[in-house]
């Protein structure tokens, strides 16, 4: 869809990932939208609003009724690992900050975004496993229906993982977790701090013991 967005009196209803208009000297991306390859796209389902600001028309998308929370560039999100390959890790975003999403969003972590140093030595299988719960940061959007995440910070990475026997593992270093029942160690890209969105006392005690 290449036509210019409509006015407030006759708003355009859009869906996530829908192309709204070209991004040029007249129209720029605002709240609820993102720019990709010269076009402005909607991040969520709602209606298009045009805001005049400094001689530029800012294209925004707002939801009717309850505001829909969606991941945005720079957000810290909680995700669950679904699939791993040699080049990337696929996962589902479950929370943005402390807000639990009404539906998960697909995302992936590329091999080069796992950690900040020695990127060429990263092994996805030694960083994540299917079922792991991770903290990650949202990178700039490059695809309409898939978010790209990064764990290349000390505070980001795996926060909850289970051993092959199904037991909750505890972190013993920034690169390993251990099953408390079998004492088997497994490699992980472990997050450094206790995530705020995990409120269970058991989780807090496990992570606190690593930092002491």
SVG drawing of the C-alpha trace seen along z (x, -y; Angstrom):
<svg xmlns="http://www.w3.org/2000/svg" viewBox="-14 -23 52 60">
<polyline fill="none" stroke="black" stroke-width="0.4" points="0.0,0.0 1.7,-3.2 -1.0,-5.8 -0.5,-8.5 -2.1,-7.9 -5.5,-9.3 -6.6,-12.1 -8.0,-11.7 -11.5,-12.3 -11.2,-9.3 -8.5,-7.1 -6.8,-4.2 -7.1,-0.9 -3.9,1.2 -2.4,4.6 1.1,5.4 3.7,5.4 1.4,3.5 3.2,1.0 1.7,-2.5 3.6,-4.9 7.0,-5.9 9.4,-7.4 10.6,-10.7 11.2,-14.4 7.4,-14.7 6.6,-11.6 8.6,-10.0 8.1,-7.1 6.7,-7.6 5.0,-5.7 3.7,-2.3 5.6,-2.2 9.0,-1.4 11.0,-2.2 12.5,0.3 14.0,-0.1 12.4,-3.5 8.9,-2.7 7.0,-3.1 5.3,0.0 2.9,0.6 4.1,2.3 0.6,3.1 -3.1,3.4 -4.9,0.0 -5.5,-3.2 -3.1,-5.6 -2.6,-9.1 -0.6,-11.9 1.1,-14.4 2.6,-17.6 5.9,-18.3 8.6,-20.8 7.2,-20.8 7.3,-17.0 4.3,-14.7 5.0,-11.9 3.1,-8.7 1.9,-7.0 -0.3,-3.9 -2.5,-3.6 -4.7,-0.8 -8.4,-1.4 -9.3,-0.6 -6.5,1.1 -3.1,0.2 -1.3,3.2 2.2,3.6 4.8,4.6 8.5,5.0 10.4,1.9 14.0,1.2 16.1,1.1 13.6,2.9 14.7,5.6 12.5,8.7 12.0,12.1 11.9,14.9 11.8,18.6 14.1,20.5 12.3,22.7 14.9,23.9 18.7,23.6 20.9,24.0 24.5,23.4 23.8,19.8 21.0,18.6 18.5,19.3 14.8,18.9 12.6,17.9 9.3,16.4 9.1,13.1 6.8,13.5 7.4,10.3 8.5,6.7 10.0,5.4 7.6,6.4 4.6,6.6 3.4,10.1 2.3,10.0 -1.1,11.2 0.5,13.1 4.1,14.1 6.2,12.5 8.7,14.5 12.3,13.5 15.8,14.8 19.3,14.3 22.1,14.4 25.4,16.0 27.2,12.7 24.7,11.1 25.2,13.7 28.1,12.0 30.2,8.8 33.6,10.4 35.1,13.3 32.0,13.5 33.7,15.8 34.1,18.4 30.4,18.4 28.7,21.8 24.9,21.5 24.5,25.0 26.9,24.0 24.9,20.7 21.2,21.8 19.0,24.8 15.3,25.2 13.1,24.3 15.6,21.9 14.2,18.6 16.4,15.7 16.7,11.9 17.6,10.1 17.6,6.6 15.6,5.8 17.7,4.7 16.5,2.4 13.8,4.1 14.8,5.4 11.9,7.8 8.2,7.2 7.3,10.2 10.4,11.3 12.3,9.4 16.1,9.7 17.5,9.9 20.9,9.6 22.4,11.0 25.8,9.3 25.7,7.7 26.7,9.1 23.2,8.7 21.6,10.6 21.5,14.3 19.9,17.4 18.1,16.9 16.2,20.2 17.2,23.5 16.5,27.2 18.9,30.1 18.3,33.1 16.7,34.8 14.2,31.9 15.7,30.3 16.1,26.6 19.7,25.8 21.7,23.1 24.4,20.9 28.0,21.6 29.7,19.2 28.9,16.9 29.4,19.8 28.0,22.8 24.9,24.0 24.7,27.1 21.9,29.6 21.6,29.7 20.5,33.3 22.9,35.0 25.7,32.3 26.0,32.4 27.3,29.1 26.0,27.6 27.3,24.6 25.2,21.5 25.5,17.8 24.4,16.9 22.8,13.6 24.7,11.8 21.9,10.3 18.5,11.4 15.8,10.4 13.1,8.1 10.2,10.1 11.1,13.3 9.5,12.9 9.8,16.5 12.0,16.6 13.7,19.8 14.9,18.1 16.2,15.1 18.2,17.2 19.7,19.3 21.0,16.2 22.0,14.4 24.3,17.3 26.3,16.9 27.0,13.2 28.2,13.6"/>
</svg>
